[in-house]
Amino acid sequence: MTTTPISPTPVSPSLIATLPGHYYTDPEVFRQEQEKVFESLWFCAVRGADLDKPGAFRTVQVGRENVVITRTRAGELRAFLNVCRHRGARLCTEESGEVRRSLQCPYHAWTYDLDGRLIAAPNLIKMPDVDRVEYGLIKVALREWLGYAWVCLADEPPSFEDTVVHAAVERLGDAAAIEHYGTERLTLGRRVTYDVRANWKLIVENFMECYHCATIHPELTEVLPEFADGYAAQYYVGHGAEFGEEIKGFTVDGSAGFAKLPEVTADQDRRYYAITVKPTVFVNLVPDHVILHRMFPLAEDRTVVECDWLYAPEVVASGADVSKSVELFHRVNVQDFEACERTQPAMSSRAYRRGGVLVPNEHHIGIFHTWLLDLLGDSRA
C-alpha cells in the first residue's frame, strides 16, 4: 500500500494532525482495513434475541467475508463462513430467515446441520471416505456480550476481555459499571438502519467528539447542556454528562421517560455515558434505556449503521410509546450522518490531501488514529 506520511506541522501547538484524506477514499486502504481490522478483531454481528428459536439465522458482512450465525437445536449460537464446502456457493442467500433442522446449499444440495456438520449430499453414501466433520462449514469464533453475538475471523482471536470488554473499563473506569444497565436482559424497542455515504472512520471520529454539538445538535445540547461546551462524554474517564436541571428524561423534548433500570446506581442516574468499542460499535447508556450502534463498513465511502433502542422488557411488553426517546437520538444520528456525508467528498480534495487538524477538545481522536495506523503497519512521519 502506498501512503502519504502524516507530515503537516500545525502552526499552533494546540493543534495535532489528522489522517490524510486518502485514508478515507483509497480502495486499497479500505482493503487493508478489511483484512487487518474487521477480519482480525471482534466484530459485533447480531443481537442474540433476533435469533429467538432453533433454526433462526442471520447473515452479516465482516470485512470481505459473509458470515452466517444460527441458533442450534440446543439453543446455542454458532457462526460459520457462509460458503458451501463443495464448490463455494453462498449457502444462505437471504439476510435472515429460519430453517427447520439444516442449512442446504441451493446449488448442489450439500446439507449441513446447525452445528455445521455435513449431513447429506447427493450420492454421499457412495463416498464413505468423506469425513463429514472435516467437510463441514468453516467455524467462526463467537462470544456473547451485552446480548449481542460478537464474531472474530482470526485464526487466533485476540482476548475478548482485553479488547472488547476493556473498552468499557477504559471509558467507565470500572468493569461493573456497564453491568448495572443489564443490557443483555433488555428488549428491543426500535431498530433503525441508516445507509451512510461516508467512510466508517468519519463516523467513529464524529461519535468520539462533541466539538460539533452546539452547531448541529440543538435537541441533544438542550438535554445535556455541557455538550454545548464542546467536550464529549468520552473525554474524561468515568464521566457521564449530566441532564439539564429542568430535564426530566432522555427524550426529544426533555419530558419524562421510563422508570430507571433496576440496577442503575444513584451516581449513574440522570447521566449519559458513551463508549466506543473499536472498531465499529457505539454504546450509549442512560438511566432508562440503552442505545447501541453497529457499523457495517461496505466500501471506502459507504457504511451501513444499525441502531437499536433497548428498554426494560415490561416497557416494550406494555406497548408503551417509546417514540420520544427514540426521536432524540434518531435526530442526533441523522444530523451526524449528514455531517459525515458532507465531509466525505472533501476527503479527495487537494485541500485535504495532507489532512486537517484536531483542536484540544478532539485530541483523543488522535489516539484512535494511532491505534488504526498500528494495525495497518503505518507510522506517522
C-alpha positions in Angstrom: 0.0 0.0 0.0 1.3 3.4 -1.0 0.6 6.0 1.7 1.3 9.7 2.2 3.0 10.3 5.5 1.2 12.4 8.1 3.6 15.2 7.9 1.9 18.6 8.2 3.1 20.5 11.2 0.3 22.6 12.7 1.2 26.2 13.2 -0.1 26.1 16.8 0.9 23.5 19.4 -2.8 23.4 20.3 -3.4 21.5 17.0 -2.5 18.0 16.0 -2.7 16.4 12.6 -5.4 14.1 11.3 -5.1 11.3 8.9 -4.5 12.4 5.3 -7.6 12.5 3.0 -6.7 9.3 1.1 -7.3 7.2 4.2 -11.0 7.9 3.7 -11.1 7.3 -0.1 -8.5 4.9 -1.2 -9.9 1.4 -2.0 -6.5 -0.2 -1.2 -6.6 1.4 2.3 -10.1 0.0 2.8 -9.0 -3.4 1.6 -6.2 -3.4 4.2 -8.7 -2.3 6.9 -10.9 -5.2 5.9 -8.0 -7.6 6.4 -6.2 -6.1 9.4 -9.1 -4.6 11.3 -12.6 -6.1 10.6 -11.3 -9.6 9.8 -8.8 -9.6 12.7 -10.7 -8.1 15.6 -14.0 -8.9 17.4 -17.0 -7.7 15.3 -20.5 -7.1 16.8 -22.7 -9.1 14.4 -26.3 -9.6 15.6 -28.5 -9.3 18.7 -28.9 -12.7 20.2 -32.7 -12.2 20.7 -33.1 -11.7 16.9 -32.3 -15.4 16.6 -35.1 -16.4 19.0 -35.5 -20.1 18.1 -33.6 -23.1 16.8 -33.0 -22.7 13.0 -33.1 -18.9 13.0 -30.2 -17.4 11.1 -28.8 -14.0 10.1 -26.0 -13.3 7.6 -23.6 -10.3 8.1 -20.7 -8.9 6.1 -17.5 -8.9 8.1 -14.7 -7.4 6.1 -14.6 -9.4 2.8 -16.3 -12.4 4.3 -20.0 -13.2 4.6 -20.8 -14.9 7.9 -24.0 -16.8 8.9 -25.0 -17.0 12.5 -27.5 -19.6 13.6 -29.2 -20.9 16.8 -28.7 -24.7 17.2 -31.3 -27.2 18.5 -29.6 -26.9 21.9 -30.3 -23.2 21.9 -26.6 -22.1 21.4 -25.4 -19.6 18.8 -22.9 -20.7 16.2 -21.1 -18.8 13.4 -19.7 -20.1 10.1 -18.4 -18.7 6.9 -21.4 -18.6 4.6 -19.7 -20.7 1.9 -20.6 -24.3 0.9 -17.6 -26.6 1.1 -18.4 -28.3 -2.2 -18.0 -25.6 -4.9 -18.1 -22.4 -2.9 -21.7 -21.3 -3.5 -23.2 -18.9 -0.9 -25.1 -21.1 1.5 -27.7 -18.7 2.9 -28.7 -16.1 0.3 -31.2 -14.2 2.4 -30.1 -11.7 5.1 -32.2 -13.5 7.7 -34.6 -16.4 7.9 -35.5 -19.7 9.6 -34.8 -23.3 8.7 -36.2 -26.4 10.4 -33.1 -28.5 11.0 -30.4 -27.8 8.5 -28.8 -25.4 6.0 -28.9 -26.6 2.4 -26.8 -25.2 -0.4 -29.2 -24.0 -3.2 -26.6 -25.1 -5.9 -25.8 -28.8 -5.3 -27.9 -29.5 -2.2 -25.0 -30.2 0.2 -26.7 -30.0 3.6 -25.3 -29.1 7.0 -26.8 -29.4 10.5 -27.0 -26.3 12.7 -23.7 -27.2 14.3 -22.0 -27.0 10.8 -21.5 -30.8 10.2 -22.1 -32.1 6.7 -25.1 -34.4 7.0 -26.3 -35.0 3.4 -25.4 -34.6 -0.2 -26.4 -36.2 -3.5 -24.6 -39.7 -3.6 -22.8 -39.0 -0.4 -23.5 -42.6 0.8 -21.4 -43.8 -2.1 -18.4 -41.8 -0.8 -17.8 -43.4 2.6 -14.3 -41.9 2.8 -15.7 -38.4 3.0 -15.2 -37.0 6.6 -18.5 -35.2 7.4 -16.8 -33.1 10.1 -13.8 -32.2 8.0 -16.1 -31.1 5.2 -18.4 -29.2 7.5 -18.8 -25.5 7.5 -15.8 -23.4 8.5 -16.4 -22.2 12.1 -16.0 -18.6 13.2 -15.2 -17.7 16.8 -18.2 -16.3 18.7 -18.7 -14.7 22.0 -21.8 -13.2 23.6 -21.8 -9.9 25.5 -24.4 -7.2 26.2 -26.9 -9.5 24.5 -25.1 -9.5 21.1 -23.1 -12.1 19.2 -19.6 -10.9 18.5 -17.6 -12.8 15.9 -13.9 -12.9 15.0 -12.4 -14.4 11.8 -8.9 -14.5 13.0 -7.3 -18.0 13.4 -6.2 -16.9 16.8 -8.7 -14.2 18.1 -7.4 -11.6 20.4 -8.5 -11.7 24.0 -12.2 -10.6 24.2 -11.7 -9.3 27.7 -8.6 -7.3 26.8 -10.1 -5.7 23.7 -13.9 -5.5 23.8 -14.7 -5.6 27.5 -11.7 -3.4 28.2 -13.2 -0.6 26.1 -16.0 -0.3 28.8 -13.5 -0.4 31.6 -11.3 2.2 29.9 -14.2 4.5 29.4 -16.2 4.0 32.7 -13.2 3.2 34.9 -15.0 0.1 36.4 -15.8 -3.3 34.9 -19.0 -3.5 36.8 -20.4 -0.1 35.7 -21.8 -1.3 32.4 -23.3 -4.3 34.0 -25.7 -2.1 36.0 -27.7 -1.5 32.9 -28.4 -5.2 32.3 -28.2 -4.7 28.5 -28.4 -8.5 27.8 -31.8 -8.6 29.6 -33.3 -5.6 27.8 -35.8 -5.9 24.9 -35.5 -4.2 21.5 -38.0 -1.4 21.3 -36.9 0.1 18.0 -34.3 -0.5 15.3 -33.4 2.0 12.6 -30.9 1.2 9.7 -29.0 4.1 8.1 -27.2 3.8 4.8 -24.4 6.4 5.2 -22.4 7.5 2.2 -19.3 8.1 4.2 -16.2 6.3 5.3 -16.6 4.4 8.6 -13.7 6.4 10.3 -15.6 9.7 9.8 -18.5 8.2 11.7 -16.2 7.0 14.5 -14.5 10.4 14.8 -17.8 12.1 14.8 -19.1 10.0 17.7 -15.9 10.5 19.7 -16.1 14.3 19.9 -18.7 16.9 20.7 -16.9 20.0 19.3 -19.7 20.0 16.7 -22.6 19.5 19.2 -23.5 23.2 19.7 -23.6 23.6 16.0 -25.7 20.7 14.8 -27.4 19.1 17.8 -29.9 21.6 19.4 -32.1 18.9 20.9 -29.1 17.0 22.4 -27.5 20.1 23.9 -30.8 21.1 25.4 -30.9 17.7 27.3 -27.2 17.7 28.0 -26.1 21.3 28.4 -22.4 20.6 29.0 -22.2 19.2 25.4 -22.6 22.8 24.2 -19.2 23.5 25.6 -17.7 21.0 23.1 -16.4 18.3 25.5 -17.7 14.8 24.6 -18.8 12.3 27.3 -15.8 10.2 26.3 -13.3 13.0 27.0 -13.0 12.1 30.7 -12.7 8.5 32.2 -15.8 7.7 34.2 -17.6 10.9 33.4 -21.2 11.0 32.4 -22.8 14.1 31.0 -25.5 15.4 33.4 -29.0 16.1 32.4 -30.1 19.8 32.5 -31.8 21.0 35.6 -35.3 21.2 34.0 -34.8 18.0 32.0 -36.9 15.0 33.2 -35.8 12.3 30.8 -33.6 11.5 27.8 -36.3 12.4 25.3 -36.6 14.8 22.4 -38.4 17.4 24.4 -36.9 16.6 27.8 -40.1 15.1 29.1 -40.1 12.1 31.5 -39.1 8.7 30.1 -39.5 5.5 31.9 -38.5 4.1 35.3 -34.8 3.8 36.0 -33.4 0.4 35.1 -33.3 -1.5 38.4 -29.5 -1.8 38.9 -28.5 1.7 37.7 -26.9 3.4 40.6 -27.7 6.8 42.1 -24.4 8.1 40.6 -25.4 6.9 37.1 -28.9 8.4 37.4 -29.6 11.5 35.2 -26.4 11.0 33.3 -25.4 9.9 29.8 -22.4 7.7 29.1 -20.9 7.0 25.7 -18.5 4.1 24.9 -16.6 3.4 21.6 -15.8 -0.2 21.2 -13.4 -0.2 18.3 -13.7 -0.7 15.5 -17.4 -0.5 14.9 -19.6 -0.2 18.0 -21.0 2.7 20.0 -22.8 2.1 23.3 -24.9 4.9 24.8 -26.1 4.5 28.4 -29.0 6.5 30.0 -30.9 5.6 33.1 -34.0 4.0 31.5 -32.6 2.6 28.2 -29.5 1.7 26.2 -28.8 2.7 22.6 -26.3 0.6 20.6 -24.9 1.3 17.2 -23.3 -1.4 15.0 -21.5 -0.3 11.9 -21.0 -2.5 8.8 -18.4 -0.8 6.5 -19.2 -1.9 3.0 -16.9 0.3 0.9 -14.4 3.2 1.4 -17.4 5.6 1.0 -20.3 3.6 2.4 -21.2 2.4 5.8 -24.5 0.8 7.0 -25.3 1.6 10.6 -27.9 -0.4 12.6 -29.1 1.4 15.7 -31.0 -0.4 18.5 -33.0 1.2 21.3 -33.3 -1.2 24.2 -35.7 -1.0 27.1 -36.8 -2.9 30.1 -38.9 -5.9 29.0 -42.0 -4.6 30.7 -41.8 -1.3 28.9 -41.9 -3.0 25.5 -44.4 -5.6 26.6 -46.8 -2.9 27.8 -46.9 -1.3 24.4 -45.6 2.0 25.9 -44.8 4.8 23.5 -41.0 5.0 23.1 -41.1 7.5 20.3 -39.9 10.5 22.3 -36.8 8.7 23.5 -36.2 7.2 20.0 -36.7 10.5 18.3 -33.9 12.3 20.3 -31.1 10.0 19.2 -32.6 9.4 15.8 -32.3 13.2 15.2 -28.7 13.0 16.5 -28.0 10.2 14.1 -29.4 12.0 11.1 -27.6 15.2 12.0 -24.3 13.3 12.5 -24.6 11.2 9.3 -25.5 14.2 7.2 -22.4 15.9 8.5 -20.2 12.8 7.7 -21.7 12.7 4.2 -20.9 16.4 3.7 -17.3 15.7 4.7 -16.7 12.6 2.6 -16.4 14.4 -0.8 -13.7 16.7 0.6 -11.5 13.8 1.6 -10.5 13.6 -2.1 -9.9 17.3 -2.4 -6.3 18.7 -2.8 -7.2 20.9 0.2 -7.3 17.8 2.4 -4.5 15.9 0.7 -2.3 16.1 3.8 -5.3 16.1 6.2 -6.7 18.5 8.7 -6.2 19.3 12.4 -7.7 18.4 15.7 -8.3 21.0 18.4 -7.7 20.2 22.0 -11.3 19.0 22.6 -10.6 16.4 19.8 -7.1 15.3 20.7 -8.4 11.9 21.9 -9.3 11.2 18.3 -5.6 11.1 17.6 -5.4 8.0 19.9 -7.9 6.3 17.5 -5.7 7.3 14.5 -2.6 5.9 16.2 -4.5 2.7 17.0 -5.5 2.3 13.4 -2.1 3.1 11.9 -0.5 0.5 14.2 -2.9 -2.2 12.9 -2.2 -1.2 9.3 1.5 -1.2 9.9 1.8 2.5 9.0 3.7 5.1 11.0 3.5 8.9 11.4 6.4 10.6 9.7 
